Amino acid sequence: MLLTGVLAGSVLTAVTGTASAASGAAAAAVVPSGPGWELSAASFTQMTVDEAGRRVWIAGDRVDPDGSRHGEVVGVLYGGVGPAVARAYGAAPLSGVAVEPDGSKLYAGQSDHIAGYAHENGSLSPLDPVPAPADGCGRELVHTGGRLFFTSRPAASPEDCSGAQGSVSVAAASTDAPAGVVMYTGTEVHLEGGPGGLLVTAPERWSPTDDPDLGIYRVTDGADGNVLEFLGERRFAEDGTGPGMDFRDADFSADGSVLAVADGVRGTVLLGGQDANFRENPYAPLPQGVAPTAVAFSPDGKWFAQGGAASGDTADLTLAFADPSVERQPLRISFEDEAAGHRVVPRGMEFSGDGQQLFVVTSDEAGTKFWLHTIQTREALTPSRIVDVAHGPAVAGGPFRVTGRLDLDGLEPTEAPKITVLRMNGSEVSDLPPVPVAEDGTFVLEDVLPDRAGDVFYVLGYAGGEHHQLSEHWLAVETVEAPSTVPRSGR
């Protein structure tokens, strides 16, 4: 049975995009459906999606009434089993979160170790801590290629972090062995994992003229003593002049061939995922004046999202097809509500594994309150409608004919559409054979009505396609008894 879905968990306003639409393209819209879910944390450090456990894990800190801070990892359920919200606390502030691919273990960074938790259906049990070098500036964690990587920067106080020396390490195979340092760093470094064991290291620039060196690696089995294979590096100011990379976020495409980088100066920059070479960017950019904060490709290869910080009703987020040959405007969304946040936070976007949901963390302008939104990606598809539905005589037990038309906006469907049919007669529910749709969009349903007169309902549905939303139409039919066929008596 095809039933209409609703957009969950967001206050969203569709706004007109500034990028011109290609011929035949259509601008999509979303319907506001309530506020996002306000997080209890007073800070945001990192988020990750656990596809196996069907949870979004978010790491941050809580502030107690006495002003003290302690760490918190929150896991929000989006389709699995267990409590709607799972939590783990740290006595001290924590930063960073990572999860193993099977969802069985969760990791969170603390100042003198990596906290580990066994996870099952929303239940978290502490494990032995993972040894790690000291950190006083906030860690980043990523699980890729079967290994856990994390950053460390010792510092006496947060004020010392800007120039602190640090490292990127890989967790040892056993909890009683020290972590292995894979590289040393002279500034804050961000980590991003990708398919096939890909790993990105992206340093922060310490001044506008600094030119950090982004690196792409692949995780190996370590047989030669090195757990990382170097694939490529990129400095954004190639000629040594002008501003270097101002990193905000990065994400690999589903096949690892493209790395998108949200740069505070340039917007979205595309690199080769295997060599870090610059690539042409075919995607419509965020509106002019919007500071980029986040990028995300969906693991199913279908979607690409760009997030930013805008003022007023200017779009903070665009959602487009990852395949740039699909010529239509992206869905543009503005977060502008006291109960929904005003901007997408840096590194604040992740897709579900099936690409059907985009999770977005927003903040208020001061960056002290945070919300989690769930955007159904089907809202970015082109609308479809079942219209001009009419029917002939409805006589109980007799033949019945319904006509109608499937109206599809924008692009032609990639496959010949069909109309699904569900017939409900009292408690009896029957799936009827799908009805083909002609090239002009018309369709004809032929059926035989139940023998007894009364109300019969037909649910006509279109399941959607590669570029179109689902739609349905309910048809209520009141059937009448057949006229009497008793022969007249002769005289």
PyMOL commands that set and color helices and strands:
alter all, ss='L'
color gray80, all
select helices_A, chain A and resi 158-163+195-197+377-380
alter helices_A, ss='H'
color red, helices_A
select strands_A, chain A and resi 13-14+37-38+46-50+55-63+69-77+85-90+95-99+105-109+113-120+123-126+130-131+141-144+147-152+166-170+180-185+189-194+198-203+213-219+228-235+247-252+258-263+267-272+278-279+291-297+303-309+317-321+331-334+343-351+357-363+370-376+384-391+399-408+418-425+428-436+442-448+455-462+471-478
alter strands_A, ss='S'
color yellow, strands_A
deselect
rebuild
show_as cartoon
